[in-house]
Amino acid sequence: MKRIELTKANKGANKTPDFIGSWLIEPESLCDDLIEFFESNEDLQSPGESYTGLDEDIKKSTDITVLPRDLENPGYEPVRQYIVCLYDCFADYATQWPFLKNFPRLEMGSFNIQRYYEGEHFNELHTERDSLGNLHRLMAWMTYLNDVPGGGETHFEYFGLDVKP
């Protein structure tokens, strides 16, 4: 795991800390293993949904939702290994933001593995905490499993930050 320093797209952007971190997960072959997991489990795939449900004007993707209990299932080894790597990223993040060490217990909820083909999108300003149902969320993460030659950035509107896969 290697920390990546992000630079703001807008030079005049707010200079205060924004809590957004970035890491390169190692071994990089884990990304290929996760892609293979996704591709070989077509029965788990479904059209991506947003907070409004199924609406391709807002979100067009293919998703697999993983519940924490699924990690014990045969065939989920790459996903389990990913969670181990993600914990290493969290541990490094907690060195940057020591207040996180004050939380006696963090729990992982369900999460999606998503595929966006060229031209697909999440086309709304996104937030992880937008209702009573998800106010408990402390952290969120995104992992790009591949590079794209052009476009595909995740834009963080209020931080002047574009993150390229």
LINCORCOR-V537778 format. One record per backbone hydrogen bond with DSSP energy under -1.0 kcal/mol. CO is the residue of the C=O (numbers start at 0). NH is the residue of the N-H. E is the energy in kcal/mol with one decimal. If there is no record, write none. Layout:
# LINCORCOR-V537778
CO	NH	E
CO	NH	E
This chain:
# LINCORCOR-V537778
1	23	-3.1
9	12	-2.4
21	3	-3.1
23	1	-1.9
26	29	-2.2
27	30	-1.6
28	32	-2.1
29	33	-2.4
30	34	-2.4
31	35	-2.5
32	36	-2.2
33	37	-2.5
34	38	-3.0
35	39	-2.4
37	40	-1.2
40	43	-1.8
45	62	-3.2
49	52	-2.2
52	49	-2.4
54	57	-1.7
54	58	-2.6
57	122	-4.2
60	47	-2.5
61	114	-2.8
62	45	-2.2
63	112	-2.7
65	110	-2.3
66	69	-1.6
67	70	-1.3
68	71	-1.3
69	72	-2.2
72	75	-1.7
75	79	-2.5
76	80	-2.6
77	81	-2.1
78	82	-2.1
79	83	-1.9
80	84	-2.3
81	85	-2.9
82	86	-2.2
83	87	-1.6
84	88	-1.8
85	89	-2.5
86	90	-2.7
87	91	-2.0
88	92	-2.6
89	93	-2.7
92	96	-1.8
96	99	-2.2
97	100	-2.0
98	101	-1.7
99	102	-1.4
110	65	-3.8
112	63	-2.2
114	61	-2.1
116	119	-2.8
120	59	-3.1
130	133	-1.4
133	136	-1.5
153	162	-2.7
155	158	-1.7
155	160	-1.4
159	8	-1.6
159	9	-1.3
160	155	-3.4
162	153	-2.7
